[in-house]
Amino acid sequence: MDIQKNRFVVQVIGWGVGGERWMVDRYNIKWASRDGEVAAVTVAPASRLEDWNLITTDVIGKPYPLAWDGSRRLLPALTAYDTAGEA
């Protein structure tokens, strides 16, 4: 994950035997609702601690179907992020 001023940039990589890897998904998290409101606001990771809760729901808790058995799903086993950019 790359933490930007107004979004989280997420890239999901699957790892196989012998170091083989695949790009599984790539997306931005740009919007969050506040206090149960329907209207969304732009995320601000550097100034709104509650925006980091989106990592739990939208990244760690996002299941991915297995290519050979769509009835089975995997959750991410590890997350890493880069925060050295401009806030």
MODELLER restraints for C-alpha pairs under 7 A, 6 or more apart:
rsr = mdl.restraints
at = mdl.atoms
rsr.add(forms.Gaussian(group=physical.xy_distance, feature=features.Distance(at['CA:1:A'], at['CA:8:A']), mean=6.66, stdev=0.5))
rsr.add(forms.Gaussian(group=physical.xy_distance, feature=features.Distance(at['CA:1:A'], at['CA:9:A']), mean=5.46, stdev=0.5))
rsr.add(forms.Gaussian(group=physical.xy_distance, feature=features.Distance(at['CA:1:A'], at['CA:10:A']), mean=4.57, stdev=0.5))
rsr.add(forms.Gaussian(group=physical.xy_distance, feature=features.Distance(at['CA:1:A'], at['CA:11:A']), mean=6.10, stdev=0.5))
rsr.add(forms.Gaussian(group=physical.xy_distance, feature=features.Distance(at['CA:1:A'], at['CA:80:A']), mean=6.12, stdev=0.5))
rsr.add(forms.Gaussian(group=physical.xy_distance, feature=features.Distance(at['CA:1:A'], at['CA:81:A']), mean=4.40, stdev=0.5))
rsr.add(forms.Gaussian(group=physical.xy_distance, feature=features.Distance(at['CA:1:A'], at['CA:82:A']), mean=6.33, stdev=0.5))
rsr.add(forms.Gaussian(group=physical.xy_distance, feature=features.Distance(at['CA:2:A'], at['CA:8:A']), mean=5.98, stdev=0.5))
rsr.add(forms.Gaussian(group=physical.xy_distance, feature=features.Distance(at['CA:2:A'], at['CA:9:A']), mean=4.99, stdev=0.5))
rsr.add(forms.Gaussian(group=physical.xy_distance, feature=features.Distance(at['CA:2:A'], at['CA:10:A']), mean=6.62, stdev=0.5))
rsr.add(forms.Gaussian(group=physical.xy_distance, feature=features.Distance(at['CA:2:A'], at['CA:81:A']), mean=5.55, stdev=0.5))
rsr.add(forms.Gaussian(group=physical.xy_distance, feature=features.Distance(at['CA:2:A'], at['CA:82:A']), mean=4.94, stdev=0.5))
rsr.add(forms.Gaussian(group=physical.xy_distance, feature=features.Distance(at['CA:2:A'], at['CA:83:A']), mean=6.63, stdev=0.5))
rsr.add(forms.Gaussian(group=physical.xy_distance, feature=features.Distance(at['CA:3:A'], at['CA:9:A']), mean=6.36, stdev=0.5))
rsr.add(forms.Gaussian(group=physical.xy_distance, feature=features.Distance(at['CA:3:A'], at['CA:81:A']), mean=6.94, stdev=0.5))
rsr.add(forms.Gaussian(group=physical.xy_distance, feature=features.Distance(at['CA:3:A'], at['CA:82:A']), mean=6.07, stdev=0.5))
rsr.add(forms.Gaussian(group=physical.xy_distance, feature=features.Distance(at['CA:3:A'], at['CA:83:A']), mean=5.36, stdev=0.5))
rsr.add(forms.Gaussian(group=physical.xy_distance, feature=features.Distance(at['CA:4:A'], at['CA:85:A']), mean=6.75, stdev=0.5))
rsr.add(forms.Gaussian(group=physical.xy_distance, feature=features.Distance(at['CA:4:A'], at['CA:87:A']), mean=6.75, stdev=0.5))
rsr.add(forms.Gaussian(group=physical.xy_distance, feature=features.Distance(at['CA:5:A'], at['CA:44:A']), mean=6.02, stdev=0.5))
rsr.add(forms.Gaussian(group=physical.xy_distance, feature=features.Distance(at['CA:5:A'], at['CA:45:A']), mean=6.60, stdev=0.5))
rsr.add(forms.Gaussian(group=physical.xy_distance, feature=features.Distance(at['CA:5:A'], at['CA:46:A']), mean=6.73, stdev=0.5))
rsr.add(forms.Gaussian(group=physical.xy_distance, feature=features.Distance(at['CA:5:A'], at['CA:86:A']), mean=6.71, stdev=0.5))
rsr.add(forms.Gaussian(group=physical.xy_distance, feature=features.Distance(at['CA:5:A'], at['CA:87:A']), mean=4.86, stdev=0.5))
rsr.add(forms.Gaussian(group=physical.xy_distance, feature=features.Distance(at['CA:6:A'], at['CA:30:A']), mean=6.51, stdev=0.5))
rsr.add(forms.Gaussian(group=physical.xy_distance, feature=features.Distance(at['CA:6:A'], at['CA:42:A']), mean=6.39, stdev=0.5))
rsr.add(forms.Gaussian(group=physical.xy_distance, feature=features.Distance(at['CA:6:A'], at['CA:43:A']), mean=5.34, stdev=0.5))
rsr.add(forms.Gaussian(group=physical.xy_distance, feature=features.Distance(at['CA:6:A'], at['CA:44:A']), mean=4.95, stdev=0.5))
rsr.add(forms.Gaussian(group=physical.xy_distance, feature=features.Distance(at['CA:6:A'], at['CA:45:A']), mean=6.90, stdev=0.5))
rsr.add(forms.Gaussian(group=physical.xy_distance, feature=features.Distance(at['CA:7:A'], at['CA:28:A']), mean=6.43, stdev=0.5))
rsr.add(forms.Gaussian(group=physical.xy_distance, feature=features.Distance(at['CA:7:A'], at['CA:29:A']), mean=5.44, stdev=0.5))
rsr.add(forms.Gaussian(group=physical.xy_distance, feature=features.Distance(at['CA:7:A'], at['CA:30:A']), mean=4.59, stdev=0.5))
rsr.add(forms.Gaussian(group=physical.xy_distance, feature=features.Distance(at['CA:7:A'], at['CA:43:A']), mean=5.77, stdev=0.5))
rsr.add(forms.Gaussian(group=physical.xy_distance, feature=features.Distance(at['CA:7:A'], at['CA:44:A']), mean=6.76, stdev=0.5))
rsr.add(forms.Gaussian(group=physical.xy_distance, feature=features.Distance(at['CA:8:A'], at['CA:28:A']), mean=5.63, stdev=0.5))
rsr.add(forms.Gaussian(group=physical.xy_distance, feature=features.Distance(at['CA:8:A'], at['CA:29:A']), mean=5.04, stdev=0.5))
rsr.add(forms.Gaussian(group=physical.xy_distance, feature=features.Distance(at['CA:8:A'], at['CA:30:A']), mean=6.73, stdev=0.5))
rsr.add(forms.Gaussian(group=physical.xy_distance, feature=features.Distance(at['CA:9:A'], at['CA:27:A']), mean=6.13, stdev=0.5))
rsr.add(forms.Gaussian(group=physical.xy_distance, feature=features.Distance(at['CA:9:A'], at['CA:28:A']), mean=4.56, stdev=0.5))
rsr.add(forms.Gaussian(group=physical.xy_distance, feature=features.Distance(at['CA:9:A'], at['CA:29:A']), mean=6.49, stdev=0.5))
rsr.add(forms.Gaussian(group=physical.xy_distance, feature=features.Distance(at['CA:10:A'], at['CA:26:A']), mean=5.55, stdev=0.5))
rsr.add(forms.Gaussian(group=physical.xy_distance, feature=features.Distance(at['CA:10:A'], at['CA:27:A']), mean=5.29, stdev=0.5))
rsr.add(forms.Gaussian(group=physical.xy_distance, feature=features.Distance(at['CA:10:A'], at['CA:28:A']), mean=5.88, stdev=0.5))
rsr.add(forms.Gaussian(group=physical.xy_distance, feature=features.Distance(at['CA:11:A'], at['CA:25:A']), mean=5.85, stdev=0.5))
rsr.add(forms.Gaussian(group=physical.xy_distance, feature=features.Distance(at['CA:11:A'], at['CA:26:A']), mean=4.33, stdev=0.5))
rsr.add(forms.Gaussian(group=physical.xy_distance, feature=features.Distance(at['CA:11:A'], at['CA:27:A']), mean=6.62, stdev=0.5))
rsr.add(forms.Gaussian(group=physical.xy_distance, feature=features.Distance(at['CA:12:A'], at['CA:23:A']), mean=6.23, stdev=0.5))
rsr.add(forms.Gaussian(group=physical.xy_distance, feature=features.Distance(at['CA:12:A'], at['CA:24:A']), mean=5.34, stdev=0.5))
rsr.add(forms.Gaussian(group=physical.xy_distance, feature=features.Distance(at['CA:12:A'], at['CA:25:A']), mean=4.97, stdev=0.5))
rsr.add(forms.Gaussian(group=physical.xy_distance, feature=features.Distance(at['CA:12:A'], at['CA:26:A']), mean=6.13, stdev=0.5))
rsr.add(forms.Gaussian(group=physical.xy_distance, feature=features.Distance(at['CA:13:A'], at['CA:21:A']), mean=6.65, stdev=0.5))
rsr.add(forms.Gaussian(group=physical.xy_distance, feature=features.Distance(at['CA:13:A'], at['CA:22:A']), mean=5.56, stdev=0.5))
rsr.add(forms.Gaussian(group=physical.xy_distance, feature=features.Distance(at['CA:13:A'], at['CA:23:A']), mean=4.72, stdev=0.5))
rsr.add(forms.Gaussian(group=physical.xy_distance, feature=features.Distance(at['CA:13:A'], at['CA:24:A']), mean=5.33, stdev=0.5))
rsr.add(forms.Gaussian(group=physical.xy_distance, feature=features.Distance(at['CA:14:A'], at['CA:21:A']), mean=5.44, stdev=0.5))
rsr.add(forms.Gaussian(group=physical.xy_distance, feature=features.Distance(at['CA:14:A'], at['CA:22:A']), mean=5.11, stdev=0.5))
rsr.add(forms.Gaussian(group=physical.xy_distance, feature=features.Distance(at['CA:14:A'], at['CA:23:A']), mean=6.44, stdev=0.5))
rsr.add(forms.Gaussian(group=physical.xy_distance, feature=features.Distance(at['CA:14:A'], at['CA:24:A']), mean=6.16, stdev=0.5))
rsr.add(forms.Gaussian(group=physical.xy_distance, feature=features.Distance(at['CA:15:A'], at['CA:21:A']), mean=4.38, stdev=0.5))
rsr.add(forms.Gaussian(group=physical.xy_distance, feature=features.Distance(at['CA:15:A'], at['CA:22:A']), mean=6.58, stdev=0.5))
rsr.add(forms.Gaussian(group=physical.xy_distance, feature=features.Distance(at['CA:30:A'], at['CA:42:A']), mean=5.63, stdev=0.5))
rsr.add(forms.Gaussian(group=physical.xy_distance, feature=features.Distance(at['CA:30:A'], at['CA:43:A']), mean=5.53, stdev=0.5))
rsr.add(forms.Gaussian(group=physical.xy_distance, feature=features.Distance(at['CA:31:A'], at['CA:40:A']), mean=5.68, stdev=0.5))
rsr.add(forms.Gaussian(group=physical.xy_distance, feature=features.Distance(at['CA:31:A'], at['CA:41:A']), mean=5.40, stdev=0.5))
rsr.add(forms.Gaussian(group=physical.xy_distance, feature=features.Distance(at['CA:31:A'], at['CA:42:A']), mean=4.67, stdev=0.5))
rsr.add(forms.Gaussian(group=physical.xy_distance, feature=features.Distance(at['CA:31:A'], at['CA:43:A']), mean=5.37, stdev=0.5))
rsr.add(forms.Gaussian(group=physical.xy_distance, feature=features.Distance(at['CA:32:A'], at['CA:40:A']), mean=5.17, stdev=0.5))
rsr.add(forms.Gaussian(group=physical.xy_distance, feature=features.Distance(at['CA:32:A'], at['CA:41:A']), mean=5.44, stdev=0.5))
rsr.add(forms.Gaussian(group=physical.xy_distance, feature=features.Distance(at['CA:32:A'], at['CA:42:A']), mean=6.34, stdev=0.5))
rsr.add(forms.Gaussian(group=physical.xy_distance, feature=features.Distance(at['CA:32:A'], at['CA:43:A']), mean=5.91, stdev=0.5))
rsr.add(forms.Gaussian(group=physical.xy_distance, feature=features.Distance(at['CA:32:A'], at['CA:51:A']), mean=6.97, stdev=0.5))
rsr.add(forms.Gaussian(group=physical.xy_distance, feature=features.Distance(at['CA:33:A'], at['CA:39:A']), mean=6.18, stdev=0.5))
rsr.add(forms.Gaussian(group=physical.xy_distance, feature=features.Distance(at['CA:33:A'], at['CA:40:A']), mean=4.44, stdev=0.5))
rsr.add(forms.Gaussian(group=physical.xy_distance, feature=features.Distance(at['CA:33:A'], at['CA:41:A']), mean=6.11, stdev=0.5))
rsr.add(forms.Gaussian(group=physical.xy_distance, feature=features.Distance(at['CA:43:A'], at['CA:51:A']), mean=6.10, stdev=0.5))
rsr.add(forms.Gaussian(group=physical.xy_distance, feature=features.Distance(at['CA:44:A'], at['CA:51:A']), mean=6.78, stdev=0.5))
rsr.add(forms.Gaussian(group=physical.xy_distance, feature=features.Distance(at['CA:45:A'], at['CA:51:A']), mean=5.84, stdev=0.5))
rsr.add(forms.Gaussian(group=physical.xy_distance, feature=features.Distance(at['CA:45:A'], at['CA:52:A']), mean=6.53, stdev=0.5))
rsr.add(forms.Gaussian(group=physical.xy_distance, feature=features.Distance(at['CA:46:A'], at['CA:87:A']), mean=6.05, stdev=0.5))
rsr.add(forms.Gaussian(group=physical.xy_distance, feature=features.Distance(at['CA:60:A'], at['CA:75:A']), mean=6.68, stdev=0.5))
rsr.add(forms.Gaussian(group=physical.xy_distance, feature=features.Distance(at['CA:60:A'], at['CA:76:A']), mean=5.69, stdev=0.5))
rsr.add(forms.Gaussian(group=physical.xy_distance, feature=features.Distance(at['CA:61:A'], at['CA:75:A']), mean=6.39, stdev=0.5))
rsr.add(forms.Gaussian(group=physical.xy_distance, feature=features.Distance(at['CA:62:A'], at['CA:75:A']), mean=6.17, stdev=0.5))
rsr.add(forms.Gaussian(group=physical.xy_distance, feature=features.Distance(at['CA:63:A'], at['CA:73:A']), mean=5.70, stdev=0.5))
rsr.add(forms.Gaussian(group=physical.xy_distance, feature=features.Distance(at['CA:63:A'], at['CA:74:A']), mean=5.38, stdev=0.5))
rsr.add(forms.Gaussian(group=physical.xy_distance, feature=features.Distance(at['CA:63:A'], at['CA:75:A']), mean=4.71, stdev=0.5))
rsr.add(forms.Gaussian(group=physical.xy_distance, feature=features.Distance(at['CA:64:A'], at['CA:73:A']), mean=5.09, stdev=0.5))
rsr.add(forms.Gaussian(group=physical.xy_distance, feature=features.Distance(at['CA:64:A'], at['CA:74:A']), mean=5.21, stdev=0.5))
rsr.add(forms.Gaussian(group=physical.xy_distance, feature=features.Distance(at['CA:64:A'], at['CA:75:A']), mean=6.38, stdev=0.5))
rsr.add(forms.Gaussian(group=physical.xy_distance, feature=features.Distance(at['CA:65:A'], at['CA:71:A']), mean=6.86, stdev=0.5))
rsr.add(forms.Gaussian(group=physical.xy_distance, feature=features.Distance(at['CA:65:A'], at['CA:72:A']), mean=5.73, stdev=0.5))
rsr.add(forms.Gaussian(group=physical.xy_distance, feature=features.Distance(at['CA:65:A'], at['CA:73:A']), mean=4.17, stdev=0.5))
rsr.add(forms.Gaussian(group=physical.xy_distance, feature=features.Distance(at['CA:65:A'], at['CA:74:A']), mean=6.39, stdev=0.5))
rsr.add(forms.Gaussian(group=physical.xy_distance, feature=features.Distance(at['CA:66:A'], at['CA:72:A']), mean=5.88, stdev=0.5))
rsr.add(forms.Gaussian(group=physical.xy_distance, feature=features.Distance(at['CA:66:A'], at['CA:73:A']), mean=5.64, stdev=0.5))
